[in-house]
């Protein structure tokens, strides 16, 4: 059984055929998924989904691109939702220096506030990092994020950076890019990071794996990520599925 640790089934891309998408995921062996909310509308939808489907869990947080829009009331709301039995992580949060909607200083402030929130509610965090690795590592260290740990979501960094994250109590999560023919870094990371510190994800509807690259991604395709990692590590797909599922359940406190 597979565990997709990062899905956006709350995205508008799934409005037309969500039931079929979930059915295909189950047929592919996906037993659990984390639906990630990152602003008011997506968090609201994530909560609706986890109350509808028993095999879905939620992460609630605020995306760095929209950091400029976050209010204290939003932060308090996220903290109140953390008490829900199916909210298992805070995030996605982090830094995104590719888009320039939110100034870096505001992104950093919102990131720090969410790490502190996660420490208060004792939940792991899910990290979004785009072109901001040095600042992310610095903030995770300064805010003692290792006390809650979490996930480096859709990790695209180097083996060296992955090792720094492992030392801070984080799991490395790989998605569709590890299947791309030209994806040197994710393949190196898959080879080097121990299987008991890896997670798998789709980040659907984004970043579909080969041979669906460029199309809408969906949770069923997480199997292709598991197959690629199995190939790189020279183990069975069943072994990758078993261990990454155990890793996810341990991190999220799911029995």
N, C-alpha and C positions, 0 to 999 in steps of 0.2 A: 504494500500500500504506500502511496506517495503523499507527501505533505507539501502543498504549495504555500510558502510562507509570505507571499506578497501578491495579492490580486486586487484589482479595482473593478470588481463586479458591480460596484456602485457608480460606474461611469456611464455616461449617456450612450456609449457605443454598444451597451448590452441591453438597452431598454426594449428592443424589439423581440429578442430571443433568449432571454436570460434562462428560462426553464430548460431549453435545449442545450445551452452552453453547460449548465450544471450537470445535465444528464450525460453529456459527452465526457465531462471530467470524471464522473463516477465510473463510466464504462472503461476509461483509461487507467483506473486504479487510484484516482485521487480521493483519499479518504477525508482529508481536512484541508482547510484553506484559511488564511488570515485576510480579511477584507480591510483594507487600509483607507481610513478617512483622513483628509488633510485640510479641510475647511468646513464651514457650517453645513453646506448642502451634502458633501460626501460623507461627513461623519453621521449626519441624520440618516442617510440612506444605509450606511454600514450597520447602524444599530437596528434598523428595520430588518435587514437581511439576517443578522445573527439571531434575531428573535423568531424568524420564520424557519430557518434551517438549523438543525441541531449540530451539524458537522462544520458549521462556519463559526469563526471567532473574529473579533474586531481589534484593530489598533486605532487609536484616536490621537491626533496631533495636528500640527500646523506646518504646512509646507513653506520652506524658506522663500520661494518665489513670491509668496503672498504675505510675507512677514509684516509688511507695511500696513496690512489691513487688520492685523490681529489686535484685539482690545483686551483689557484686563478681564472683562466679562467673558470673553471667549476662553481665556485661560482657566477661569474659575469653572466654566461649563465642562471643559475637558477633565478637570480634576474631579468634578462630581461624577462624570461618566466612568471614571477609573474604578469606582466601587461596583460597577456592574459585573456580575460573575463571568460574562463572556468577553469582557475587555481584558486582553492579555498583554498589551504592550502600549507604550506611548510613542506616537510617531505616525507618519514619517516626519522627521525633523532634520535639520542640518543646515548646510550652506549650499547655495547655487550661484556661482559667479558667471555662468553662461548667460542667463537672462538678467536684465538690469532693472527690473521693476522695483525691487526693494534694495535700498542702499545696504552695503556690507555691514555697516555698524548696527543697523536695525536687525538684519538677519542674525548677527552674532548675539545680540541682546535677547531675541526671541528664542534662539537655540539654547542659550544658557538658562533661561526661565523654564523651558520644558525639561531640561535635564534635572533641574532642582525639583520640579513637580514630580518627575518619575522617581526620584529618590524618596520624596515624601510618601508616595503611594506604593513604593517598592515594586515597580514594574520595569521590565527591560525596555530598552529604547530601540527604535528603528531609524537608522541613519541614511539620509539622502546626501550624497556628495557629488557635486559637479564642479570640477576645476577649482576645488577648494581644500585639497588634502591637508596641507600644512596647518591651516587655521582650524580645521576639524580636529586634527590630532591634538593640537594645543588646547582647545576648549574642552575636549573629552578628558584630558589630563587635569586641567585646572579645576574642573567641576567634579572631579572624582567619579566619573561615569562608570568606572570599573566596579563600583559598589552595586550597581544594578545590571551591568553588562547589556548585551543586546546583539543587534545585527548590523553589519555593514551591507546594506541592501544593494543588490545588483552591482557587486564589487567590480571595479574596472581598473584598480590600481596595481602596483607592482607587488612582487613577492615580499620585498622588504617592508612595504607599507602593511601588507597583510599580517606579517609577523608582529609589527607594532600593535596592531589591533587585537591580535590573539592575546598578547601580553596584558591588554586592558580588559580581558574578559568578554571579548566580542567573538561572535561567529561570523564567518565569511559566507555570504549568500551569492550563489551564481545563478544567472538566468540565461536567456536566449543568446546573448553575445558569445558565450563559451562554445557555441556550436558554429559560429561564423568561421569560414575558412581562414580569414586573415586576422583572427583574434588571438594574437600571440600572448598578450599578458594574461587574459583569463585562463587560457590553457596552461600556462606556467603555474598560475595560482592553484588551479585544480590539481596539478601534479604534486605541488609542494605542501599544501595545507592538509593536515591529517583529516581523514574522513570523519572523525568524531568531532571536528570543529567546522564542518561544512553544512550548509543548508542549500535547498534548491527553491527556485521561484520562477514565476513567469513575468511579473509586473504587468500582466495583461490589463488593458488591450494593447500595451506598448511592447516593443522589443521582441517580436515573434522570432523564435529560433528558425534556423535552416531546416527544411526547405520552404518555410512560410514567411521568410524575411520580407518586411515591407507590407505584409497583410495584417489584419487584426489578430492579435494574440489572444489565446484563451487558455484556461487552466489545464485542459487535456494535454497541451503541448509540454507541460513540465516533464513528462516522460522522456521527451527528446533531450532535455537537459540532463536528466539522470543517466540516459544511455551514453551521452558524450563523456560524462565524468567517469562512468564505468569503463569506457574504452581507454581513457587517459590513465586511469589507475590500475587497469588490468584486473578488474574484479567484476563480479556479476552485477547486472542491473538490480537484481533482488537485494544484493548486499548494500548497494548505494541507497535504495529505497528504504530498507530497514533502518540503517544507521542514521540517515538524514531525518527520518521520521522520529526516531528516538531522540535525536538532538533537539528537534523542534518542540516535542512534548516536554522535554526536560526544561528548556529555556522558558517556555510559556506556562509551565505548571499545569499541563493538561494530563490527566490520568488516562 
